[in-house]
C-alpha cells in the first residue's frame, strides 16, 4: 500500500513537470489541484509505520477521493484519469482488508 502511494505521488510529480513544460503555470496549477487526494495519501503513507488507525481512515478517504477525481478527469476527457481511478480503487480495497486493520491497531512502541 505504501509503495502504491509513493508511485501515485511520483506520477503526480511527473505529470506536473510535463504539464508545466508543455503548457505553462496554469497547467501546473490544474495538475496539482486535481491531485490533492494523492498528496494527502502520500503524507499518510509517510506516517504508516508509526501512526494508528486514524491514518488508515484518512488514507481510505484520500483514496476514495482519488476515485472521484479520476472519474471527473475521465468525464472531462482526460485519459490519465484512468490511472488515478484504478490506483484509488486498488488502495481502497487493500486498506479495507481486516488484516490491514489489525496491523494499524497494533501496539505502538
GUVO-811412 format. One record per atom (N, C-alpha, C): residue number from 1; residue in three letters; atom name; x, y, z. Coordinates in steps of 0.1 Angstrom, whole numbers, plus 5000, padded with zeros to 4 digits. Layout:
rec resi: NUM	resn: ALA	name: CA	c1: X	c2: Y	c3: Z
...
% end
This chain:
rec resi: 1	resn: UNK	name: N	c1: 5008	c2: 4988	c3: 5000
rec resi: 1	resn: UNK	name: CA	c1: 5000	c2: 5000	c3: 5000
rec resi: 1	resn: UNK	name: C	c1: 5009	c2: 5013	c3: 5000
rec resi: 2	resn: UNK	name: N	c1: 5019	c2: 5012	c3: 5008
rec resi: 2	resn: UNK	name: CA	c1: 5028	c2: 5024	c3: 5009
rec resi: 2	resn: UNK	name: C	c1: 5035	c2: 5026	c3: 4996
rec resi: 3	resn: UNK	name: N	c1: 5039	c2: 5015	c3: 4989
rec resi: 3	resn: UNK	name: CA	c1: 5045	c2: 5016	c3: 4976
rec resi: 3	resn: UNK	name: C	c1: 5036	c2: 5022	c3: 4966
rec resi: 4	resn: UNK	name: N	c1: 5023	c2: 5018	c3: 4966
rec resi: 4	resn: UNK	name: CA	c1: 5014	c2: 5024	c3: 4956
rec resi: 4	resn: UNK	name: C	c1: 5012	c2: 5039	c3: 4959
rec resi: 5	resn: UNK	name: N	c1: 5011	c2: 5043	c3: 4971
rec resi: 5	resn: UNK	name: CA	c1: 5010	c2: 5057	c3: 4974
rec resi: 5	resn: UNK	name: C	c1: 5022	c2: 5065	c3: 4969
rec resi: 6	resn: UNK	name: N	c1: 5034	c2: 5059	c3: 4971
rec resi: 6	resn: UNK	name: CA	c1: 5046	c2: 5066	c3: 4966
rec resi: 6	resn: UNK	name: C	c1: 5046	c2: 5066	c3: 4950
rec resi: 7	resn: UNK	name: N	c1: 5041	c2: 5056	c3: 4944
rec resi: 7	resn: UNK	name: CA	c1: 5041	c2: 5055	c3: 4929
rec resi: 7	resn: UNK	name: C	c1: 5031	c2: 5066	c3: 4925
rec resi: 8	resn: UNK	name: N	c1: 5019	c2: 5067	c3: 4931
rec resi: 8	resn: UNK	name: CA	c1: 5009	c2: 5077	c3: 4928
rec resi: 8	resn: UNK	name: C	c1: 5015	c2: 5091	c3: 4929
rec resi: 9	resn: UNK	name: N	c1: 5022	c2: 5094	c3: 4940
rec resi: 9	resn: UNK	name: CA	c1: 5029	c2: 5107	c3: 4942
rec resi: 9	resn: UNK	name: C	c1: 5039	c2: 5110	c3: 4932
rec resi: 10	resn: UNK	name: N	c1: 5047	c2: 5099	c3: 4928
rec resi: 10	resn: UNK	name: CA	c1: 5057	c2: 5101	c3: 4917
rec resi: 10	resn: UNK	name: C	c1: 5050	c2: 5104	c3: 4904
rec resi: 11	resn: UNK	name: N	c1: 5039	c2: 5098	c3: 4901
rec resi: 11	resn: UNK	name: CA	c1: 5032	c2: 5101	c3: 4889
rec resi: 11	resn: UNK	name: C	c1: 5027	c2: 5115	c3: 4889
rec resi: 12	resn: UNK	name: N	c1: 5022	c2: 5120	c3: 4900
rec resi: 12	resn: UNK	name: CA	c1: 5017	c2: 5133	c3: 4901
rec resi: 12	resn: UNK	name: C	c1: 5029	c2: 5143	c3: 4899
rec resi: 13	resn: UNK	name: N	c1: 5040	c2: 5140	c3: 4905
rec resi: 13	resn: UNK	name: CA	c1: 5052	c2: 5149	c3: 4903
rec resi: 13	resn: UNK	name: C	c1: 5056	c2: 5149	c3: 4888
rec resi: 14	resn: UNK	name: N	c1: 5056	c2: 5138	c3: 4882
rec resi: 14	resn: UNK	name: CA	c1: 5060	c2: 5137	c3: 4868
rec resi: 14	resn: UNK	name: C	c1: 5050	c2: 5144	c3: 4859
rec resi: 15	resn: UNK	name: N	c1: 5037	c2: 5142	c3: 4861
rec resi: 15	resn: UNK	name: CA	c1: 5027	c2: 5149	c3: 4853
rec resi: 15	resn: UNK	name: C	c1: 5027	c2: 5164	c3: 4855
rec resi: 16	resn: UNK	name: N	c1: 5030	c2: 5168	c3: 4867
rec resi: 16	resn: UNK	name: CA	c1: 5031	c2: 5183	c3: 4870
rec resi: 16	resn: UNK	name: C	c1: 5043	c2: 5189	c3: 4862
rec resi: 17	resn: UNK	name: N	c1: 5054	c2: 5182	c3: 4862
rec resi: 17	resn: UNK	name: CA	c1: 5066	c2: 5187	c3: 4854
rec resi: 17	resn: UNK	name: C	c1: 5063	c2: 5187	c3: 4839
rec resi: 18	resn: UNK	name: N	c1: 5057	c2: 5177	c3: 4834
rec resi: 18	resn: UNK	name: CA	c1: 5053	c2: 5176	c3: 4820
rec resi: 18	resn: UNK	name: C	c1: 5043	c2: 5187	c3: 4816
rec resi: 19	resn: UNK	name: N	c1: 5033	c2: 5189	c3: 4825
rec resi: 19	resn: UNK	name: CA	c1: 5023	c2: 5199	c3: 4822
rec resi: 19	resn: UNK	name: C	c1: 5029	c2: 5213	c3: 4822
rec resi: 20	resn: UNK	name: N	c1: 5038	c2: 5215	c3: 4831
rec resi: 20	resn: UNK	name: CA	c1: 5045	c2: 5228	c3: 4832
rec resi: 20	resn: UNK	name: C	c1: 5054	c2: 5231	c3: 4820
rec resi: 21	resn: UNK	name: N	c1: 5060	c2: 5220	c3: 4815
rec resi: 21	resn: UNK	name: CA	c1: 5069	c2: 5222	c3: 4803
rec resi: 21	resn: UNK	name: C	c1: 5061	c2: 5224	c3: 4791
rec resi: 22	resn: UNK	name: N	c1: 5049	c2: 5217	c3: 4790
rec resi: 22	resn: UNK	name: CA	c1: 5041	c2: 5217	c3: 4778
rec resi: 22	resn: UNK	name: C	c1: 5032	c2: 5229	c3: 4777
rec resi: 23	resn: UNK	name: N	c1: 5026	c2: 5233	c3: 4789
rec resi: 23	resn: UNK	name: CA	c1: 5015	c2: 5243	c3: 4788
rec resi: 23	resn: UNK	name: C	c1: 5017	c2: 5255	c3: 4797
rec resi: 24	resn: UNK	name: N	c1: 5026	c2: 5255	c3: 4806
rec resi: 24	resn: UNK	name: CA	c1: 5029	c2: 5267	c3: 4814
rec resi: 24	resn: UNK	name: C	c1: 5023	c2: 5265	c3: 4828
rec resi: 25	resn: UNK	name: N	c1: 5023	c2: 5276	c3: 4836
rec resi: 25	resn: UNK	name: CA	c1: 5020	c2: 5276	c3: 4850
rec resi: 25	resn: UNK	name: C	c1: 5005	c2: 5273	c3: 4853
rec resi: 26	resn: UNK	name: N	c1: 4996	c2: 5277	c3: 4844
rec resi: 26	resn: UNK	name: CA	c1: 4982	c2: 5273	c3: 4846
rec resi: 26	resn: UNK	name: C	c1: 4980	c2: 5258	c3: 4846
rec resi: 27	resn: UNK	name: N	c1: 4987	c2: 5251	c3: 4837
rec resi: 27	resn: UNK	name: CA	c1: 4985	c2: 5237	c3: 4837
rec resi: 27	resn: UNK	name: C	c1: 4991	c2: 5230	c3: 4849
rec resi: 28	resn: UNK	name: N	c1: 5002	c2: 5236	c3: 4855
rec resi: 28	resn: UNK	name: CA	c1: 5008	c2: 5231	c3: 4867
rec resi: 28	resn: UNK	name: C	c1: 4998	c2: 5232	c3: 4879
rec resi: 29	resn: UNK	name: N	c1: 4991	c2: 5244	c3: 4880
rec resi: 29	resn: UNK	name: CA	c1: 4981	c2: 5246	c3: 4890
rec resi: 29	resn: UNK	name: C	c1: 4970	c2: 5236	c3: 4888
rec resi: 30	resn: UNK	name: N	c1: 4965	c2: 5234	c3: 4876
rec resi: 30	resn: UNK	name: CA	c1: 4954	c2: 5224	c3: 4874
rec resi: 30	resn: UNK	name: C	c1: 4958	c2: 5210	c3: 4877
rec resi: 31	resn: UNK	name: N	c1: 4971	c2: 5207	c3: 4874
rec resi: 31	resn: UNK	name: CA	c1: 4976	c2: 5193	c3: 4877
rec resi: 31	resn: UNK	name: C	c1: 4977	c2: 5191	c3: 4892
rec resi: 32	resn: UNK	name: N	c1: 4982	c2: 5201	c3: 4899
rec resi: 32	resn: UNK	name: CA	c1: 4983	c2: 5200	c3: 4914
rec resi: 32	resn: UNK	name: C	c1: 4969	c2: 5200	c3: 4921
rec resi: 33	resn: UNK	name: N	c1: 4960	c2: 5208	c3: 4916
rec resi: 33	resn: UNK	name: CA	c1: 4947	c2: 5209	c3: 4921
rec resi: 33	resn: UNK	name: C	c1: 4939	c2: 5196	c3: 4920
rec resi: 34	resn: UNK	name: N	c1: 4941	c2: 5190	c3: 4909
rec resi: 34	resn: UNK	name: CA	c1: 4934	c2: 5177	c3: 4907
rec resi: 34	resn: UNK	name: C	c1: 4940	c2: 5165	c3: 4914
rec resi: 35	resn: UNK	name: N	c1: 4952	c2: 5168	c3: 4919
rec resi: 35	resn: UNK	name: CA	c1: 4959	c2: 5157	c3: 4926
rec resi: 35	resn: UNK	name: C	c1: 4960	c2: 5159	c3: 4941
rec resi: 36	resn: UNK	name: N	c1: 4952	c2: 5167	c3: 4947
rec resi: 36	resn: UNK	name: CA	c1: 4952	c2: 5169	c3: 4961
rec resi: 36	resn: UNK	name: C	c1: 4950	c2: 5156	c3: 4969
rec resi: 37	resn: UNK	name: N	c1: 4941	c2: 5147	c3: 4965
rec resi: 37	resn: UNK	name: CA	c1: 4940	c2: 5135	c3: 4973
rec resi: 37	resn: UNK	name: C	c1: 4952	c2: 5126	c3: 4973
rec resi: 38	resn: UNK	name: N	c1: 4960	c2: 5127	c3: 4962
rec resi: 38	resn: UNK	name: CA	c1: 4972	c2: 5119	c3: 4961
rec resi: 38	resn: UNK	name: C	c1: 4982	c2: 5125	c3: 4970
rec resi: 39	resn: UNK	name: N	c1: 4983	c2: 5138	c3: 4971
rec resi: 39	resn: UNK	name: CA	c1: 4992	c2: 5144	c3: 4980
rec resi: 39	resn: UNK	name: C	c1: 4989	c2: 5141	c3: 4995
rec resi: 40	resn: UNK	name: N	c1: 4976	c2: 5141	c3: 4998
rec resi: 40	resn: UNK	name: CA	c1: 4972	c2: 5137	c3: 5011
rec resi: 40	resn: UNK	name: C	c1: 4975	c2: 5122	c3: 5014
rec resi: 41	resn: UNK	name: N	c1: 4973	c2: 5114	c3: 5005
rec resi: 41	resn: UNK	name: CA	c1: 4977	c2: 5100	c3: 5006
rec resi: 41	resn: UNK	name: C	c1: 4992	c2: 5098	c3: 5008
rec resi: 42	resn: UNK	name: N	c1: 5000	c2: 5105	c3: 5001
rec resi: 42	resn: UNK	name: CA	c1: 5014	c2: 5105	c3: 5003
rec resi: 42	resn: UNK	name: C	c1: 5018	c2: 5108	c3: 5017
rec resi: 43	resn: UNK	name: N	c1: 5012	c2: 5119	c3: 5022
rec resi: 43	resn: UNK	name: CA	c1: 5015	c2: 5123	c3: 5036
rec resi: 43	resn: UNK	name: C	c1: 5011	c2: 5112	c3: 5046
rec resi: 44	resn: UNK	name: N	c1: 5000	c2: 5106	c3: 5044
rec resi: 44	resn: UNK	name: CA	c1: 4996	c2: 5094	c3: 5052
rec resi: 44	resn: UNK	name: C	c1: 5005	c2: 5083	c3: 5051
rec resi: 45	resn: UNK	name: N	c1: 5010	c2: 5080	c3: 5039
rec resi: 45	resn: UNK	name: CA	c1: 5019	c2: 5069	c3: 5037
rec resi: 45	resn: UNK	name: C	c1: 5032	c2: 5071	c3: 5044
rec resi: 46	resn: UNK	name: N	c1: 5037	c2: 5083	c3: 5045
rec resi: 46	resn: UNK	name: CA	c1: 5049	c2: 5086	c3: 5053
rec resi: 46	resn: UNK	name: C	c1: 5047	c2: 5083	c3: 5067
rec resi: 47	resn: UNK	name: N	c1: 5035	c2: 5083	c3: 5073
rec resi: 47	resn: UNK	name: CA	c1: 5032	c2: 5080	c3: 5087
rec resi: 47	resn: UNK	name: C	c1: 5027	c2: 5066	c3: 5089
rec resi: 48	resn: UNK	name: N	c1: 5026	c2: 5057	c3: 5080
rec resi: 48	resn: UNK	name: CA	c1: 5021	c2: 5044	c3: 5082
rec resi: 48	resn: UNK	name: C	c1: 5028	c2: 5036	c3: 5092
rec resi: 49	resn: UNK	name: N	c1: 5041	c2: 5037	c3: 5093
rec resi: 49	resn: UNK	name: CA	c1: 5048	c2: 5029	c3: 5103
rec resi: 49	resn: UNK	name: C	c1: 5046	c2: 5032	c3: 5117
rec resi: 50	resn: UNK	name: N	c1: 5044	c2: 5045	c3: 5120
rec resi: 50	resn: UNK	name: CA	c1: 5043	c2: 5049	c3: 5134
rec resi: 50	resn: UNK	name: C	c1: 5029	c2: 5054	c3: 5138
rec resi: 51	resn: UNK	name: N	c1: 5019	c2: 5054	c3: 5129
rec resi: 51	resn: UNK	name: CA	c1: 5006	c2: 5060	c3: 5132
rec resi: 51	resn: UNK	name: C	c1: 4996	c2: 5049	c3: 5135
rec resi: 52	resn: UNK	name: N	c1: 4985	c2: 5054	c3: 5141
rec resi: 52	resn: UNK	name: CA	c1: 4974	c2: 5045	c3: 5145
rec resi: 52	resn: UNK	name: C	c1: 4964	c2: 5043	c3: 5134
rec resi: 53	resn: UNK	name: N	c1: 4952	c2: 5039	c3: 5139
rec resi: 53	resn: UNK	name: CA	c1: 4941	c2: 5036	c3: 5130
rec resi: 53	resn: UNK	name: C	c1: 4935	c2: 5048	c3: 5122
rec resi: 54	resn: UNK	name: N	c1: 4937	c2: 5060	c3: 5128
rec resi: 54	resn: UNK	name: CA	c1: 4932	c2: 5072	c3: 5121
rec resi: 54	resn: UNK	name: C	c1: 4939	c2: 5075	c3: 5108
rec resi: 55	resn: UNK	name: N	c1: 4952	c2: 5071	c3: 5107
rec resi: 55	resn: UNK	name: CA	c1: 4959	c2: 5072	c3: 5095
rec resi: 55	resn: UNK	name: C	c1: 4953	c2: 5064	c3: 5084
rec resi: 56	resn: UNK	name: N	c1: 4949	c2: 5052	c3: 5088
rec resi: 56	resn: UNK	name: CA	c1: 4943	c2: 5043	c3: 5078
rec resi: 56	resn: UNK	name: C	c1: 4930	c2: 5049	c3: 5073
rec resi: 57	resn: UNK	name: N	c1: 4922	c2: 5054	c3: 5082
rec resi: 57	resn: UNK	name: CA	c1: 4909	c2: 5061	c3: 5079
rec resi: 57	resn: UNK	name: C	c1: 4911	c2: 5072	c3: 5069
rec resi: 58	resn: UNK	name: N	c1: 4921	c2: 5081	c3: 5072
rec resi: 58	resn: UNK	name: CA	c1: 4924	c2: 5092	c3: 5064
rec resi: 58	resn: UNK	name: C	c1: 4929	c2: 5087	c3: 5050
rec resi: 59	resn: UNK	name: N	c1: 4937	c2: 5077	c3: 5050
rec resi: 59	resn: UNK	name: CA	c1: 4942	c2: 5071	c3: 5037
rec resi: 59	resn: UNK	name: C	c1: 4930	c2: 5066	c3: 5029
rec resi: 60	resn: UNK	name: N	c1: 4920	c2: 5059	c3: 5035
rec resi: 60	resn: UNK	name: CA	c1: 4909	c2: 5054	c3: 5028
rec resi: 60	resn: UNK	name: C	c1: 4901	c2: 5066	c3: 5022
rec resi: 61	resn: UNK	name: N	c1: 4899	c2: 5077	c3: 5030
rec resi: 61	resn: UNK	name: CA	c1: 4892	c2: 5089	c3: 5025
rec resi: 61	resn: UNK	name: C	c1: 4899	c2: 5095	c3: 5013
rec resi: 62	resn: UNK	name: N	c1: 4912	c2: 5096	c3: 5014
rec resi: 62	resn: UNK	name: CA	c1: 4920	c2: 5101	c3: 5003
rec resi: 62	resn: UNK	name: C	c1: 4919	c2: 5092	c3: 4991
rec resi: 63	resn: UNK	name: N	c1: 4920	c2: 5079	c3: 4992
rec resi: 63	resn: UNK	name: CA	c1: 4919	c2: 5070	c3: 4981
rec resi: 63	resn: UNK	name: C	c1: 4905	c2: 5071	c3: 4975
rec resi: 64	resn: UNK	name: N	c1: 4895	c2: 5072	c3: 4983
rec resi: 64	resn: UNK	name: CA	c1: 4881	c2: 5074	c3: 4978
rec resi: 64	resn: UNK	name: C	c1: 4880	c2: 5087	c3: 4970
rec resi: 65	resn: UNK	name: N	c1: 4886	c2: 5097	c3: 4975
rec resi: 65	resn: UNK	name: CA	c1: 4886	c2: 5110	c3: 4967
rec resi: 65	resn: UNK	name: C	c1: 4894	c2: 5108	c3: 4954
rec resi: 66	resn: UNK	name: N	c1: 4904	c2: 5100	c3: 4954
rec resi: 66	resn: UNK	name: CA	c1: 4911	c2: 5097	c3: 4942
rec resi: 66	resn: UNK	name: C	c1: 4902	c2: 5091	c3: 4931
rec resi: 67	resn: UNK	name: N	c1: 4893	c2: 5082	c3: 4936
rec resi: 67	resn: UNK	name: CA	c1: 4883	c2: 5076	c3: 4927
rec resi: 67	resn: UNK	name: C	c1: 4874	c2: 5087	c3: 4921
rec resi: 68	resn: UNK	name: N	c1: 4869	c2: 5096	c3: 4929
rec resi: 68	resn: UNK	name: CA	c1: 4860	c2: 5106	c3: 4924
rec resi: 68	resn: UNK	name: C	c1: 4868	c2: 5116	c3: 4915
rec resi: 69	resn: UNK	name: N	c1: 4880	c2: 5120	c3: 4918
rec resi: 69	resn: UNK	name: CA	c1: 4888	c2: 5129	c3: 4909
rec resi: 69	resn: UNK	name: C	c1: 4891	c2: 5122	c3: 4896
rec resi: 70	resn: UNK	name: N	c1: 4894	c2: 5109	c3: 4897
rec resi: 70	resn: UNK	name: CA	c1: 4897	c2: 5101	c3: 4885
rec resi: 70	resn: UNK	name: C	c1: 4885	c2: 5100	c3: 4876
rec resi: 71	resn: UNK	name: N	c1: 4873	c2: 5098	c3: 4881
rec resi: 71	resn: UNK	name: CA	c1: 4860	c2: 5098	c3: 4874
rec resi: 71	resn: UNK	name: C	c1: 4858	c2: 5112	c3: 4868
rec resi: 72	resn: UNK	name: N	c1: 4861	c2: 5122	c3: 4875
rec resi: 72	resn: UNK	name: CA	c1: 4859	c2: 5136	c3: 4870
rec resi: 72	resn: UNK	name: C	c1: 4868	c2: 5139	c3: 4858
rec resi: 73	resn: UNK	name: N	c1: 4880	c2: 5134	c3: 4859
rec resi: 73	resn: UNK	name: CA	c1: 4890	c2: 5136	c3: 4848
rec resi: 73	resn: UNK	name: C	c1: 4886	c2: 5128	c3: 4836
rec resi: 74	resn: UNK	name: N	c1: 4881	c2: 5116	c3: 4838
rec resi: 74	resn: UNK	name: CA	c1: 4876	c2: 5109	c3: 4826
rec resi: 74	resn: UNK	name: C	c1: 4864	c2: 5115	c3: 4820
rec resi: 75	resn: UNK	name: N	c1: 4855	c2: 5121	c3: 4829
rec resi: 75	resn: UNK	name: CA	c1: 4844	c2: 5128	c3: 4823
rec resi: 75	resn: UNK	name: C	c1: 4847	c2: 5141	c3: 4815
rec resi: 76	resn: UNK	name: N	c1: 4859	c2: 5147	c3: 4819
rec resi: 76	resn: UNK	name: CA	c1: 4863	c2: 5159	c3: 4811
rec resi: 76	resn: UNK	name: C	c1: 4871	c2: 5154	c3: 4799
rec resi: 77	resn: UNK	name: N	c1: 4873	c2: 5141	c3: 4797
rec resi: 77	resn: UNK	name: CA	c1: 4881	c2: 5136	c3: 4785
rec resi: 77	resn: UNK	name: C	c1: 4895	c2: 5136	c3: 4787
rec resi: 78	resn: UNK	name: N	c1: 4900	c2: 5135	c3: 4800
rec resi: 78	resn: UNK	name: CA	c1: 4914	c2: 5134	c3: 4803
rec resi: 78	resn: UNK	name: C	c1: 4918	c2: 5120	c3: 4805
rec resi: 79	resn: UNK	name: N	c1: 4925	c2: 5114	c3: 4796
rec resi: 79	resn: UNK	name: CA	c1: 4927	c2: 5099	c3: 4797
rec resi: 79	resn: UNK	name: C	c1: 4936	c2: 5095	c3: 4809
rec resi: 80	resn: UNK	name: N	c1: 4944	c2: 5104	c3: 4814
rec resi: 80	resn: UNK	name: CA	c1: 4952	c2: 5100	c3: 4826
rec resi: 80	resn: UNK	name: C	c1: 4944	c2: 5098	c3: 4838
rec resi: 81	resn: UNK	name: N	c1: 4931	c2: 5102	c3: 4838
rec resi: 81	resn: UNK	name: CA	c1: 4922	c2: 5099	c3: 4849
rec resi: 81	resn: UNK	name: C	c1: 4920	c2: 5085	c3: 4853
rec resi: 82	resn: UNK	name: N	c1: 4923	c2: 5076	c3: 4843
rec resi: 82	resn: UNK	name: CA	c1: 4921	c2: 5062	c3: 4845
rec resi: 82	resn: UNK	name: C	c1: 4932	c2: 5057	c3: 4855
rec resi: 83	resn: UNK	name: N	c1: 4943	c2: 5063	c3: 4855
rec resi: 83	resn: UNK	name: CA	c1: 4954	c2: 5058	c3: 4864
rec resi: 83	resn: UNK	name: C	c1: 4950	c2: 5062	c3: 4878
rec resi: 84	resn: UNK	name: N	c1: 4945	c2: 5074	c3: 4880
rec resi: 84	resn: UNK	name: CA	c1: 4941	c2: 5078	c3: 4894
rec resi: 84	resn: UNK	name: C	c1: 4929	c2: 5070	c3: 4898
rec resi: 85	resn: UNK	name: N	c1: 4920	c2: 5067	c3: 4889
rec resi: 85	resn: UNK	name: CA	c1: 4908	c2: 5058	c3: 4892
rec resi: 85	resn: UNK	name: C	c1: 4912	c2: 5044	c3: 4897
rec resi: 86	resn: UNK	name: N	c1: 4921	c2: 5038	c3: 4889
rec resi: 86	resn: UNK	name: CA	c1: 4925	c2: 5024	c3: 4892
rec resi: 86	resn: UNK	name: C	c1: 4933	c2: 5024	c3: 4905
rec resi: 87	resn: UNK	name: N	c1: 4942	c2: 5033	c3: 4907
rec resi: 87	resn: UNK	name: CA	c1: 4950	c2: 5034	c3: 4919
rec resi: 87	resn: UNK	name: C	c1: 4941	c2: 5036	c3: 4931
rec resi: 88	resn: UNK	name: N	c1: 4932	c2: 5045	c3: 4930
rec resi: 88	resn: UNK	name: CA	c1: 4922	c2: 5047	c3: 4941
rec resi: 88	resn: UNK	name: C	c1: 4914	c2: 5035	c3: 4945
rec resi: 89	resn: UNK	name: N	c1: 4909	c2: 5027	c3: 4935
rec resi: 89	resn: UNK	name: CA	c1: 4902	c2: 5015	c3: 4938
rec resi: 89	resn: UNK	name: C	c1: 4911	c2: 5005	c3: 4944
rec resi: 90	resn: UNK	name: N	c1: 4923	c2: 5003	c3: 4939
rec resi: 90	resn: UNK	name: CA	c1: 4932	c2: 4993	c3: 4945
rec resi: 90	resn: UNK	name: C	c1: 4935	c2: 4996	c3: 4959
rec resi: 91	resn: UNK	name: N	c1: 4938	c2: 5009	c3: 4962
rec resi: 91	resn: UNK	name: CA	c1: 4941	c2: 5013	c3: 4976
rec resi: 91	resn: UNK	name: C	c1: 4930	c2: 5012	c3: 4985
rec resi: 92	resn: UNK	name: N	c1: 4918	c2: 5015	c3: 4981
rec resi: 92	resn: UNK	name: CA	c1: 4906	c2: 5013	c3: 4990
rec resi: 92	resn: UNK	name: C	c1: 4904	c2: 4998	c3: 4993
rec resi: 93	resn: UNK	name: N	c1: 4905	c2: 4990	c3: 4983
rec resi: 93	resn: UNK	name: CA	c1: 4904	c2: 4976	c3: 4985
rec resi: 93	resn: UNK	name: C	c1: 4915	c2: 4970	c3: 4995
rec resi: 94	resn: UNK	name: N	c1: 4927	c2: 4974	c3: 4993
rec resi: 94	resn: UNK	name: CA	c1: 4938	c2: 4970	c3: 5001
rec resi: 94	resn: UNK	name: C	c1: 4936	c2: 4975	c3: 5016
rec resi: 95	resn: UNK	name: N	c1: 4933	c2: 4988	c3: 5017
rec resi: 95	resn: UNK	name: CA	c1: 4932	c2: 4994	c3: 5030
rec resi: 95	resn: UNK	name: C	c1: 4920	c2: 4989	c3: 5038
rec resi: 96	resn: UNK	name: N	c1: 4910	c2: 4983	c3: 5031
rec resi: 96	resn: UNK	name: CA	c1: 4898	c2: 4979	c3: 5038
rec resi: 96	resn: UNK	name: C	c1: 4899	c2: 4964	c3: 5043
rec resi: 97	resn: UNK	name: N	c1: 4909	c2: 4957	c3: 5040
rec resi: 97	resn: UNK	name: CA	c1: 4911	c2: 4944	c3: 5045
rec resi: 97	resn: UNK	name: C	c1: 4912	c2: 4943	c3: 5060
rec resi: 98	resn: UNK	name: N	c1: 4907	c2: 4932	c3: 5066
rec resi: 98	resn: UNK	name: CA	c1: 4907	c2: 4930	c3: 5080
rec resi: 98	resn: UNK	name: C	c1: 4921	c2: 4930	c3: 5086
rec resi: 99	resn: UNK	name: N	c1: 4930	c2: 4923	c3: 5079
rec resi: 99	resn: UNK	name: CA	c1: 4944	c2: 4922	c3: 5083
rec resi: 99	resn: UNK	name: C	c1: 4951	c2: 4935	c3: 5084
rec resi: 100	resn: UNK	name: N	c1: 4948	c2: 4944	c3: 5075
rec resi: 100	resn: UNK	name: CA	c1: 4953	c2: 4957	c3: 5075
rec resi: 100	resn: UNK	name: C	c1: 4948	c2: 4965	c3: 5087
rec resi: 101	resn: UNK	name: N	c1: 4936	c2: 4963	c3: 5090
rec resi: 101	resn: UNK	name: CA	c1: 4930	c2: 4970	c3: 5102
rec resi: 101	resn: UNK	name: C	c1: 4937	c2: 4965	c3: 5115
rec resi: 102	resn: UNK	name: N	c1: 4940	c2: 4952	c3: 5116
rec resi: 102	resn: UNK	name: CA	c1: 4947	c2: 4947	c3: 5127
rec resi: 102	resn: UNK	name: C	c1: 4961	c2: 4953	c3: 5128
rec resi: 103	resn: UNK	name: N	c1: 4968	c2: 4954	c3: 5117
rec resi: 103	resn: UNK	name: CA	c1: 4981	c2: 4960	c3: 5117
rec resi: 103	resn: UNK	name: C	c1: 4981	c2: 4974	c3: 5122
rec resi: 104	resn: UNK	name: N	c1: 4971	c2: 4982	c3: 5118
rec resi: 104	resn: UNK	name: CA	c1: 4971	c2: 4996	c3: 5122
rec resi: 104	resn: UNK	name: C	c1: 4967	c2: 4997	c3: 5137
rec resi: 105	resn: UNK	name: N	c1: 4960	c2: 4987	c3: 5142
rec resi: 105	resn: UNK	name: CA	c1: 4956	c2: 4988	c3: 5157
rec resi: 105	resn: UNK	name: C	c1: 4967	c2: 4981	c3: 5166
rec resi: 106	resn: UNK	name: N	c1: 4978	c2: 4977	c3: 5160
rec resi: 106	resn: UNK	name: CA	c1: 4989	c2: 4971	c3: 5168
rec resi: 106	resn: UNK	name: C	c1: 4994	c2: 4980	c3: 5179
rec resi: 107	resn: UNK	name: N	c1: 5000	c2: 4975	c3: 5189
rec resi: 107	resn: UNK	name: CA	c1: 5006	c2: 4984	c3: 5200
rec resi: 107	resn: UNK	name: C	c1: 5017	c2: 4992	c3: 5194
rec resi: 108	resn: UNK	name: N	c1: 5018	c2: 5004	c3: 5197
rec resi: 108	resn: UNK	name: CA	c1: 5029	c2: 5013	c3: 5193
rec resi: 108	resn: UNK	name: C	c1: 5041	c2: 5012	c3: 5202
rec resi: 109	resn: UNK	name: N	c1: 5053	c2: 5013	c3: 5197
rec resi: 109	resn: UNK	name: CA	c1: 5065	c2: 5013	c3: 5205
rec resi: 109	resn: UNK	name: C	c1: 5069	c2: 5027	c3: 5209
% end
